[in-house]
Amino acid sequence: MGQITLKQVRKSFGDVHVIPGVDLDIQDGEFVVFVGPSGCGKSTLLRLIAGLEDTTAGTIEIDGKNATNLPPARRGLAMVFQSYALYPHMTVRKNIAFPLKMAGMTEAEQTKRVERAAKVLNLGSYLDRRPGQLSGGQRQRVAIGRAIVREPAAFLFDEPLSNLDAALRVGMRQEISELHQSLKTTMIYVTHDQVEAMTMADKIVVLNAGRIEQVGAPLELYNNPRNLFVAGFIGSPKMNFITGPEAEKHGAHTIGVRPEHIRVADDGIWQGVVGLSEHLGSDSFIKVDVSGIGVINLRGPGELNVHHGDRIRLSPAGKIHRFDAQGLALK
């Protein structure tokens, strides 16, 4: 089991309220991603769940039991940190087995669990190597293996891929997703990268200044953001926001149009000058300076034939999101 419930959980450092009050239900077996900009409180919230920080107020329940004041070792959770935190003088086998040894588990049971984790993570041929002989991705897998052998109620990941290069991040992202499908264990994953959130999560929790802005499935947040913050954070390139007379035509204070929902057309309603033009093969990312509106980001097909300095016309070709003066979505 791995159901985790937060009830009005708060965290303050003196007069600074980092988490002003959070309510959240995480179901057994879910892959939940905490996402938001730096300083939004996502890592602090994860550490509160892990027991590495004391709550100022509120209740944390794990599988229906109050765990608010339990030490980390008694919560039945396993955490994987941004830094691998491996012992350089120990082999991979001993690194993975270390928490079991500390728990007083028999050698036979340690061996069985280590071998099983190594098989899941494709580490079998590396068990007798030391961390210095491994790549960054392999070290991260060892850190995950050390968590797996504990057979926790839930895994907690604190930006585990941020130290890896782009290609390794993509590979490890897929491996962690496959691991979740294999183990069927609750996973809570912290990242500032909304692409990671969109591709990995069953449920995304968008945080801003310690508050939850919206909770939902990736496409739910993408298609129906609750407010301007979520609309601007979820999606890459980010949504275009337009205010003034153009928004008022739609009965809104602000309208939002995603870059992929704008087309180049001779009869387009907006006219502008192409600035930065990035042609990536499958996609083209274009910035267009539109008079009276500002810079519009456009995502088009790779063969889109526009270049710096070109004058083009644009029109919305998809959903227009409407927001009121407080930044809340209008129906």
N, C-alpha and C positions, 0 to 999 in steps of 0.2 A: 504493500500500500504506500501511496505517496501523495495524499491529499493535504494541501497546505492552505490555511485560512488566516488572513490578516484582518483584525478588527480594530479600526481606529488606531493603527500603529503610528506612533510619533517618535521623532528623534530630534533632540535639541542639544547644541553645544553652547551652554550659557544662554545668551539671549538670541542666538542664531537658531532658527527653526529649519533644520535641513529637510526633515520629513514632517510636514504640518499635520498629517492625519490621513492614513491610507486604509481603505477597505478593499480586499481582493480575495477571490476564491480561485485556487489552482486545483484542478481535478487530477485524480490519480492517472498517471500515464501521459499527461499533456506535455508538450514541448512549448514552454512559455518564454518569450523573449522580452526583457526589459530594454527599451531603447529610448534614446534622447540625447541631447547635446551634453558636452562636458559640463560637470557640475550640477546636473539635474537631480542627483540623488539615487541613481540606479544602483551603483555599487554599494552605497550605504544601505539601501533597502535589502540587497542580497546578503550583506554582512549581518544585518539584523535577523534575517531568517536563519542564517548559519549559527548565530549565537556569538559571533566575533565582535559585535557591538551590543551594548545593553540598550533596551528600549526605554525611552523616557516615559511613555504611556502606551496603553493599548495591549492587545493580546495576539499572540502567535500560536495557532493550533496546528499540530501535525498529526494526521490521522485521528482527528477528534479529541486529542489530548492537549492540554495547555502546556506548551513548551517554552513560554516566554522567559522563564527564569532558569531553564535547564542549561547546563554547560554544553558547548559544542559536541563533545564526545558522546553525549547521551541523547542527541537529537536524531540519530540515525541518518544523517546527511553526509554527503561527500563533496568537497569543494575542489575545483580545479582552477588554479590562479593564472594570472597573466604571465608571471614568471614561472618557470617549470619547477623550481625548488627541488631539484634532484640532488642527491648526494654524489659528488664527483668521484669519490673513492670506492663507491659501491657499483657492482654490476647492475644491469637492468633487472635481472632476476631479484636481487636483494632490494633494489629500490621499490619494486612493485610489492614485494612481500613485507616491507618494513612496517606498515600499520598493523599487519596481522601478527607480526612478531611482538610488537608492543602490546597487543591485546592478549598475548599469551597463548595463541593458537598453536596446535601441534604442527610439527614439521610436515607430516603427511598432508594435513588439510591446507597448509600454506602452499605446498607444491601443487596440489590439485587446483587451487584457485588461481595461482600464477599461470599455470599452463593453460587454463581455460581462458583467462584474460588475454594472454599472448596470442592464442588462436584467433580470438575475435578481432584483435587489433593488428594481426599480421606481424607480430614481433617475435615469433618463434626462433628465427635465425639470429636474433640480436640479444638474446637473454644473457649471454656471457660477456657482452661488451660493456664498456663504461660510457657514461653520458658524453664524454668528450669525443667519442668515436661515432656519434650519431648526428644526423642533420637536425635542424630545428623542428621539422615536422615529426621526426621520429621521437625526439625528446618529449614533444607534446603528447604523443601517443603513450609514452611511458607514464607521464603524469596522469593521463586518463586511466591507464591500466591500474595505477595505484588506487584510484578511486573505485574502479569496477570491483576489485577483489573484496572490498568491504561490503558489497551487496547492499547498498544504501536504499532508503526509501525514496530518495531523490538526489539527483546530481545538480550541483550549483557551479556554473561556469562564469568566471569573471574576466571578460574580454580575452579569452584564451588564444585568439589568433592574431592579436595585434603585433606580436613580435615577428611574425612570419612575412615573407615577401608575397607579392600578389598571387603568383601561381600556386604557392603552397597553401595560401588562405583558401583558395577555391577548392583545392583537393581535400583539406582538412574539414572544410564546411560540409562537403559531401560525406566524408567519413563519419562525422558526428551525427549527421542526419540518419545515415544507415545504422549507426550504433543504436540510436533511439528506436528505430523500427525493429531492431533485433531484440533489444532488452525490454522494450515496453515499459520503461521506468520513467517516472516524472523527471523532467529536466527544466531548470531555470537558467537562462543564458543572458548575460549582460553584454551589450555592445552599443557603440555609438554609430555603427554602420547600418543604415536602414536597408541596404541590399542584403546583408546577412539576416536581418530580421525578416524580410519578405520571403526569402528563400527557405528558411529553416523552421519558422514558427508554425504551430497550430494556432497559437493565440499571441498577439502582440500587446504589450502594455506600454503606451507612450507616456513618458514622464517629462515634466517641465517644472523646474523649481520645486521638486519634491512632491508635486501633485500629479495624480493620474489624469491625463487629458482625455484618453479614450482607451478602451480595451475591446479587442475584437480580432477576428480572423484577418490575415493579411489583405485579401481582396476587399473585405468589408471596409477596412480603414482606407484603402486606396480609392474605392469607388464612392464611399460616403463618409468623408472626414467630418468630424463633429464641429471643428472650428478651424480658424486660419492657421493655428500652430500645427495641427496634425496635417492639414492639407499641404503646408509648406515643407514639413519634415519627411513625410512619406512620399516616395516617388523620386526618380532620378532620370534626367534633370528635374529640378523642382518645379512645381506648378507656377505659372505666370499669374500675378495678381494685378488687377486693373481697377482703379478708382475713378471718380469723376463722372462726367456725362455718359461715358460708355457704359459704366456700371448702372447708372440710374435708369438707362433704357430697359434694363432687366429687373427693375424694382429692387435693387440691392445697393448697399454702400460699397461693396467690393465684389468683383466677380473673379473667378479663378478658372483658368483653362490650362490643361496639361500640355506640355510641348508636343506630344504625339497626337493631340487633338486639334492641331492647327495645320492648315494646308496652304500651299502656294497656289494661287489662282489668279488669272488675268482679271477676273471680276471680284477680287477680294475687297473686303470693306476697309482694310487698313493698308496704308502704303508706308514703306520704310526702306532704309538702306542697310544692306548686309554688312555686319562687322566681322567678328570672328566666325570662321567657317571651318568646321572639322569634319572631314570625310573619313570614316572608319571602315569602309567596306560594306558592311551590312547596314549601317546607319550613318546619317549625317546629322551633326548638331550645329545649328546655325543661330547666331544672335542677330536680331534685326532691330534697328533703332527706329521706332514708329513715332512720328510726330504727334504730340499731344498725349501719348500714352507712356512712352519710355521703351526700354529694351524688352523685346519679346524673345523667349527661347523657343526654338522650333526643333522638333525631332522628325526627320524625314527619312526616306529610303536612301540607301547608299549611293544610288545613281543620281540623286538630286543635283542638278547642274546650276548651282548658284555660287558666287564667289564674292570676296571682299569688294565692297563698293557698288555692287549691283543694286538697282532699284527694283523691288518686288512688291507684290500685293499679297495680303494674307487674309484668311477667313477662318473662324472657328469651324471645326469639322467633327465635333464630338460634344460630350457633356460640358455644359457651362455650370460651374458651381457658384452659388450665390451666398453671400455672407452679409450680416447686418453690421451696424456701426460698432457693436461690441465684439465682432469677429466670430459670431456664432453662425452656423450653417442655417440657411433658410430652405424650407421644403418647397 
